[in-house]
Structure formats: C-alpha cells, structure tokens
Amino acid sequence: MRQALCAGCGKQYETGTREIYAKNDIGEPAEWARVMRGLANTPTPRQRTMTVNGAAFPLPIEHFDCDFCGTALMPGTPIVCVTVWQPERQQEPPIWETDYLEPQP
C-alpha cells in the first residue's frame, strides 16, 4: 500500500521505517511501514491520469489529492507519504515518495 496524505491525515504516522505489526500466531505476516514527510512537488501529467477500464481520465494538474480525505495537496504544502508492505511476501518497495514530495531534513 502506498498513500500520499495531507499533514492532518498523516499526523498519526511516525517518520522513518519500522515494523508496525509483528507476525502473529494465527499466521498473519508482519507489516512494515516507511513514512516520509516533505513538501509536495509539482504534479506531472503522468501522475494525474487515472485509468478506468482502459480509458484515461486526466485529473487536475495543479495539485495532488490526499488519498484519505481528498484535500488538494498544492505544490509546496506539507504532505506525508506512507508505504506499507509485508516482508514475507515482498521486498521493501522502491522509493517512490520523492516523485511526490521534496523530503524535509
């Protein structure tokens, strides 16, 4: 799972990479999360095209959208990118967050 969130929706996540759920006795695998914070980049047309049943639908190019609440994420505003994966099923996903944000120190 990967999400770009507004600062409000992302405030619950701690920056960094860590295990968020341990493997349990009933066979559910562990889950890890990578959380990056920064300022929203300017979207590209590729990032703002939604494909539904093979048809491309352009979205507004001036901003991203929060994947939780739908708020417009304007370039230069604080955003949080969250990536969650299960190490038993896949390797840590490649960095995608820098396509959407400029990391803050």
Backbone as CSV, one residue per row, in Angstrom:
resi,resn,N_x,N_y,N_z,CA_x,CA_y,CA_z,C_x,C_y,C_z
1,MET,0.850,-1.161,0.000,0.000,0.000,0.000,0.901,1.231,0.000
2,ARG,0.512,2.200,-0.787,1.213,3.474,-0.759,0.188,4.588,-0.832
3,GLN,0.418,5.620,-0.020,-0.510,6.737,0.054,0.247,8.046,0.186
4,ALA,-0.303,9.091,-0.440,0.152,10.462,-0.228,-0.960,11.142,0.565
5,LEU,-0.612,11.665,1.732,-1.614,12.206,2.651,-1.338,13.666,2.985
6,CYS,-2.406,14.393,3.306,-2.233,15.757,3.822,-1.611,15.657,5.216
7,ALA,-1.101,16.770,5.716,-0.447,16.767,7.034,-1.400,16.303,8.127
8,GLY,-2.660,16.681,8.047,-3.628,16.275,9.067,-3.862,14.778,9.084
9,CYS,-4.081,14.174,7.925,-4.320,12.726,7.859,-3.045,11.937,8.153
10,GLY,-1.871,12.534,7.888,-0.615,11.833,8.110,-0.005,12.030,9.485
11,LYS,-0.642,12.861,10.324,-0.029,13.174,11.620,0.099,11.965,12.538
12,GLN,-0.693,10.932,12.317,-0.644,9.744,13.171,0.567,8.855,12.907
13,TYR,1.269,9.090,11.787,2.394,8.246,11.406,3.713,8.854,11.841
14,GLU,4.589,8.007,12.382,5.916,8.434,12.810,6.886,8.281,11.644
15,THR,7.673,9.309,11.384,8.623,9.305,10.278,9.666,8.210,10.467
16,GLY,10.032,7.542,9.371,11.059,6.505,9.405,10.530,5.180,8.894
17,THR,11.341,4.134,9.029,10.979,2.793,8.593,10.997,1.886,9.817
18,ARG,9.902,1.158,10.010,9.807,0.298,11.195,8.725,-0.757,11.026
19,GLU,8.821,-1.782,11.843,7.764,-2.788,11.900,6.558,-2.175,12.598
20,ILE,5.377,-2.314,11.997,4.173,-1.759,12.620,3.271,-2.853,13.185
21,TYR,3.382,-4.068,12.645,2.652,-5.220,13.178,3.583,-6.421,13.145
22,ALA,3.679,-7.104,14.262,4.508,-8.298,14.323,3.728,-9.492,13.774
23,LYS,4.457,-10.466,13.261,3.828,-11.708,12.817,3.121,-12.319,14.026
24,ASN,1.924,-12.870,13.814,1.198,-13.427,14.957,1.045,-14.935,14.855
25,ASP,0.485,-15.515,15.893,0.357,-16.971,15.988,-0.681,-17.563,15.042
26,ILE,-1.544,-16.757,14.473,-2.561,-17.299,13.571,-2.158,-17.166,12.099
27,GLY,-0.898,-16.857,11.863,-0.354,-16.875,10.517,-0.364,-15.565,9.757
28,GLU,-0.791,-14.484,10.388,-0.743,-13.197,9.701,0.688,-12.687,9.708
29,PRO,1.194,-12.263,8.540,2.592,-11.836,8.468,2.825,-10.467,9.098
30,ALA,4.082,-10.208,9.382,4.475,-8.890,9.892,4.243,-7.849,8.805
31,GLU,4.042,-6.603,9.230,3.934,-5.490,8.294,4.924,-4.410,8.701
32,TRP,5.540,-3.814,7.706,6.479,-2.724,7.908,5.954,-1.485,7.215
33,ALA,6.356,-0.333,7.708,5.947,0.939,7.101,7.158,1.841,6.929
34,ARG,7.137,2.586,5.823,8.119,3.640,5.585,7.306,4.930,5.469
35,VAL,7.666,5.917,6.282,6.939,7.184,6.302,7.919,8.311,6.027
36,MET,7.612,9.116,5.007,8.435,10.275,4.664,7.554,11.514,4.684
37,ARG,8.114,12.608,5.171,7.421,13.899,5.202,8.184,14.881,4.333
38,GLY,7.455,15.811,3.777,8.104,16.823,2.963,7.089,17.784,2.391
39,LEU,7.529,18.534,1.409,6.655,19.487,0.733,6.280,18.920,-0.622
40,ALA,5.020,19.054,-0.990,4.510,18.492,-2.241,5.254,19.070,-3.448
41,ASN,5.629,18.185,-4.360,6.207,18.594,-5.635,5.095,19.050,-6.576
42,THR,5.486,19.566,-7.728,4.523,19.908,-8.775,4.171,18.628,-9.527
43,PRO,2.887,18.312,-9.666,2.489,17.081,-10.358,2.850,17.093,-11.841
44,THR,3.024,15.896,-12.374,3.232,15.718,-13.809,1.949,15.136,-14.405
45,PRO,1.748,15.292,-15.709,0.552,14.698,-16.319,0.455,13.189,-16.085
46,ARG,1.592,12.487,-16.092,1.582,11.037,-15.853,1.015,10.712,-14.472
47,GLN,1.347,11.531,-13.481,0.868,11.294,-12.117,-0.606,11.664,-11.953
48,ARG,-1.134,12.438,-12.867,-2.504,12.943,-12.727,-3.430,12.391,-13.804
49,THR,-3.173,11.162,-14.249,-4.050,10.497,-15.200,-4.556,9.218,-14.559
50,MET,-5.858,9.089,-14.466,-6.491,7.907,-13.884,-6.995,7.040,-15.040
51,THR,-6.748,5.737,-14.967,-7.217,4.820,-15.990,-8.325,3.948,-15.413
52,VAL,-9.471,3.965,-16.064,-10.615,3.160,-15.639,-11.081,2.342,-16.838
53,ASN,-11.063,1.024,-16.685,-11.470,0.116,-17.769,-10.754,0.442,-19.080
54,GLY,-9.482,0.769,-18.966,-8.669,1.038,-20.140,-8.773,2.445,-20.697
55,ALA,-9.675,3.263,-20.154,-9.827,4.640,-20.639,-9.098,5.595,-19.703
56,ALA,-8.334,6.533,-20.277,-7.574,7.509,-19.491,-8.445,8.726,-19.189
57,PHE,-8.422,9.150,-17.934,-9.148,10.332,-17.492,-8.161,11.282,-16.819
58,PRO,-7.921,12.445,-17.419,-6.992,13.397,-16.791,-7.619,14.022,-15.545
59,LEU,-6.805,14.200,-14.527,-7.208,14.857,-13.289,-6.600,16.252,-13.274
60,PRO,-7.065,17.143,-12.408,-6.467,18.490,-12.345,-4.953,18.398,-12.132
61,ILE,-4.201,19.135,-12.915,-2.738,19.050,-12.914,-2.101,19.939,-11.854
62,GLU,-2.854,20.852,-11.262,-2.237,21.818,-10.347,-1.993,21.281,-8.936
63,HIS,-2.462,20.073,-8.625,-2.271,19.534,-7.273,-2.409,18.023,-7.258
64,PHE,-1.918,17.409,-6.165,-2.210,16.013,-5.861,-3.441,16.014,-4.966
65,ASP,-3.962,14.829,-4.648,-5.091,14.706,-3.726,-4.691,13.818,-2.563
66,CYS,-5.133,14.171,-1.350,-4.911,13.314,-0.191,-5.654,12.005,-0.432
67,ASP,-4.958,10.886,-0.274,-5.563,9.579,-0.510,-6.549,9.171,0.581
68,PHE,-6.643,9.943,1.640,-7.598,9.629,2.698,-8.816,10.545,2.646
69,CYS,-8.590,11.863,2.682,-9.724,12.794,2.770,-10.022,13.536,1.470
70,GLY,-9.132,13.451,0.475,-9.359,14.096,-0.809,-8.948,15.553,-0.893
71,THR,-8.402,16.113,0.182,-7.948,17.507,0.168,-6.900,17.718,-0.921
72,ALA,-6.939,18.871,-1.581,-5.927,19.209,-2.594,-4.577,19.409,-1.910
73,LEU,-3.553,18.751,-2.424,-2.183,18.883,-1.921,-1.430,19.759,-2.915
74,MET,-1.452,21.052,-2.665,-0.839,22.023,-3.572,0.689,21.958,-3.468
75,PRO,1.408,22.220,-4.570,2.867,22.240,-4.510,3.353,23.169,-3.397
76,GLY,4.325,22.674,-2.635,4.904,23.449,-1.540,4.218,23.265,-0.203
77,THR,3.088,22.545,-0.163,2.414,22.313,1.119,2.935,21.023,1.743
78,PRO,2.912,20.919,3.077,3.391,19.707,3.746,2.519,18.492,3.414
79,ILE,3.186,17.379,3.085,2.484,16.120,2.864,3.256,14.986,3.527
80,VAL,2.590,13.857,3.670,3.167,12.658,4.274,2.943,11.506,3.299
81,CYS,4.006,10.782,2.972,3.883,9.596,2.120,4.100,8.359,2.974
82,VAL,3.183,7.403,2.857,3.208,6.184,3.664,3.254,4.982,2.729
83,THR,4.193,4.068,2.988,4.313,2.819,2.243,4.269,1.677,3.249
84,VAL,3.397,0.699,3.033,3.280,-0.459,3.927,3.466,-1.719,3.094
85,TRP,4.246,-2.678,3.611,4.477,-3.936,2.917,4.675,-5.055,3.929
86,GLN,4.607,-6.284,3.425,4.829,-7.477,4.247,6.122,-8.139,3.777
87,PRO,7.192,-8.080,4.587,8.495,-8.609,4.155,8.460,-10.087,3.764
88,GLU,7.542,-10.863,4.330,7.459,-12.276,3.952,6.974,-12.458,2.521
89,ARG,6.260,-11.469,2.014,5.656,-11.585,0.685,6.339,-10.739,-0.375
90,GLN,7.069,-9.708,0.045,7.764,-8.857,-0.919,8.910,-8.124,-0.242
91,GLN,9.875,-7.714,-1.055,10.975,-6.896,-0.549,10.459,-5.495,-0.279
92,GLU,11.259,-4.719,0.435,10.882,-3.325,0.650,10.689,-2.651,-0.706
93,PRO,9.549,-1.997,-0.903,9.286,-1.350,-2.197,10.306,-0.265,-2.505
94,PRO,10.579,-0.040,-3.790,11.494,1.037,-4.158,10.941,2.393,-3.725
95,ILE,11.840,3.338,-3.572,11.444,4.708,-3.203,10.598,5.296,-4.326
96,TRP,9.403,5.699,-4.023,8.507,6.396,-4.952,8.166,7.787,-4.413
97,GLU,8.376,7.953,-3.111,7.922,9.154,-2.418,8.513,10.444,-2.978
98,THR,9.755,10.385,-3.443,10.403,11.606,-3.933,9.811,12.090,-5.262
99,ASP,8.979,11.278,-5.908,8.240,11.752,-7.074,7.121,12.705,-6.652
100,TYR,6.703,12.592,-5.403,5.574,13.371,-4.905,5.956,14.441,-3.892
101,LEU,7.100,14.273,-3.238,7.482,15.269,-2.238,8.967,15.536,-2.250
102,GLU,9.306,16.709,-1.752,10.699,17.090,-1.516,10.928,16.831,-0.026
103,PRO,11.741,15.805,0.320,11.900,15.448,1.738,12.405,16.626,2.579
104,GLN,11.922,16.677,3.806,12.373,17.686,4.772,13.426,17.042,5.654
105,PRO,14.460,17.811,6.014,15.521,17.261,6.875,15.023,16.935,8.261
